[in-house]
Amino acid sequence: MQKLKRIFALIGAVLLVVLYVCTLIFALIGAPWADMMLKASIGATILIPVLLYGMILMARVLKKDDDQADDSSDIQ
């Protein structure tokens, strides 16, 4: 499980770096479509880490509930 977490963390870090580079490129391009792509890239740069953080929090909460449910079933 630890190896899987490291792989996902690496994928997330690479994805963020790619988004930062895309944001820089779209900011420097003078094409008419670049403005829309810049806004999308900035939005994704903010939204993706927030969603990942929320998913991590939910996984922790649900894991604690599962652990408590397993403990209570062992007592009976």
N, C-alpha and C positions, 0 to 999 in steps of 0.2 A: 504494500500500500504506500509505503514511504517513497518508493521509486516512482510510482504513478503520480504522486503529488509533485515531485520534482520535475517530471516531464511536463505536467500541466502548468507549473510555474514558469518553466522555460518558454513554453509556447505563449503564455500570456505576456511575458516580457518582450519576446520577439514581436508579437502583435502590436504592442504599444510603441515600440521603436519604429515599426513600419508606419503606424498611424502618425507619429511625429514627423517622420520624413515626408509623408504624403501631405501633411498640413503645410510644411515649409514649401514644398514644390508648388502646391496649389496657390499659395500666397504670392509666389513669384511669377506665375504664369499670367499672361495678359489676355487669355482667351475668355470669351463670354461665358462658357460653361464652368470655368475655374472657380468663379464666385460661389456657385451652388455646391461644387465639390468641396470647397474650403469649409463651408458651413457644415456640410455633412461630416467631414473629417474631424472638425473641432467637436461636434456633437458626439461622435463615436469615441473620441479620445476621453471625453468626460463620462459618457454613459456606460461604456464597457467596464471600467474599473468599479464604478458604483454598483452595477449589477453583479459583478463577481464578488464584491464584498458582501452584498446582501445574500448571495447564495451560500457563502461561507458561514455567515451568521445563522442562516436557517439550518444548515447541515449540523452545526454545533448544537443548536437547540433540539433538533430532532434526535440527534445521537444521544443526548442526555436523557431525553424522554424514553428512548429505547433501552438504555442502560438501567434506568429506574424500573421500567416494566419487567425486565429480566430479573432484577433483584427481588422484586415483590413476588414473582411467581416461584422463586426458589424457596421462599420462606414457608409457603403453604405446603 
